[in-house]
Each structure stands twice: as C-alpha cells, then as structure tokens.
Amino acid sequence: MEMLISLSPIILMFVIFYFLLIRPQQKRQKKVKEMQADLQKGDSVVTIGGFHGVVHAIDENTVIIQAGDGSKLTYDRSAIREVVQN
C-alpha cells in the first residue's frame, strides 16, 4: 500500500503527459496521414518547405507538383504539409 502511495505522483504525471502531449500529437499525425492519403490531382498544396503549387500527378509515394510558371517538381507524399482551399 505504501508503495502505491509513493508511486502515485509518478503515475499521475504520466497520465497528465499522456492527455496533454502524447494523445494530441497522435491525433495530429493521424489527420496529416489521412490528408496525404486523400490527395488528388488538381489540389492546391503547400509543402513542408513552403513551396506552393498544384498537384499534377500522384504516385504511391511521390507527388508531382506544378508551380505557377509551369515547372514541375517531384516530392515525397510526406513532404505535403497542407491542402489549401482556393
């Protein structure tokens, strides 16, 4: 019983960390993965590096993004940060 009482602050701290840090991060990661899986040709996107463009073609692991001047760049799907609504 004394051991449980002495460990309770550590257990409480773990529970607080889980609900304040770990769980929200897992939700964000899940949302980003879903967004990257739902990419479609014609979507306006922003990459992690800040490049803005339109999805020209999609492969299993790569995305070809067309810039405003017509140039096309190939990125990994994981490099897409967000889909921008026009």
BANUDO-950748 format. One record per residue (C-alpha): x negated, y negated, z. Coordinates in steps of 0.1 Angstrom, whole numbers, padded with zeros to 4 digits, always signed. Layout:
N
XYZ/...
END
This chain:
86
+0000+0000+0000/-0028-0024+0009/-0045-0016-0024/-0013-0025-0043/-0011-0058-0025/-0047-0067-0031/-0043-0059-0069/-0010-0078-0073/-0027-0112-0082/-0047-0094-0110/-0016-0077-0123/+0004-0109-0121/-0024-0127-0140/-0024-0101-0167/+0014-0103-0171/+0012-0141-0174/-0016-0139-0200/+0004-0114-0220/+0035-0136-0222/+0017-0169-0228/-0012-0158-0251/-0011-0123-0265/+0026-0119-0274/+0030-0153-0292/-0002-0146-0312/+0011-0112-0323/+0044-0128-0334/+0024-0154-0355/+0003-0127-0371/+0034-0107-0380/+0050-0137-0395/+0019-0145-0416/+0016-0109-0428/+0053-0110-0439/+0048-0143-0457/+0017-0129-0476/+0036-0097-0485/+0066-0117-0498/+0045-0139-0522/+0060-0143-0557/+0048-0157-0589/+0056-0194-0591/+0054-0201-0553/+0035-0232-0543/+0009-0222-0517/-0019-0237-0496/-0050-0216-0488/-0069-0214-0456/-0095-0238-0472/-0068-0263-0480/-0065-0256-0518/-0030-0264-0531/-0017-0245-0562/+0009-0223-0577/+0008-0185-0578/+0001-0175-0614/-0003-0137-0608/-0003-0113-0579/-0022-0080-0575/-0022-0057-0545/-0050-0075-0527/-0056-0106-0548/-0037-0137-0559/-0045-0159-0589/-0036-0195-0581/-0033-0221-0608/-0045-0256-0600/-0029-0289-0612/-0054-0292-0641/-0046-0256-0653/-0077-0239-0639/-0071-0205-0623/-0088-0193-0592/-0087-0158-0576/-0082-0155-0538/-0075-0126-0514/-0039-0125-0502/-0052-0130-0467/-0065-0164-0477/-0030-0178-0482/-0021-0199-0452/+0014-0210-0461/+0041-0213-0489/+0050-0249-0495/+0086-0258-0502/+0090-0283-0531/
END
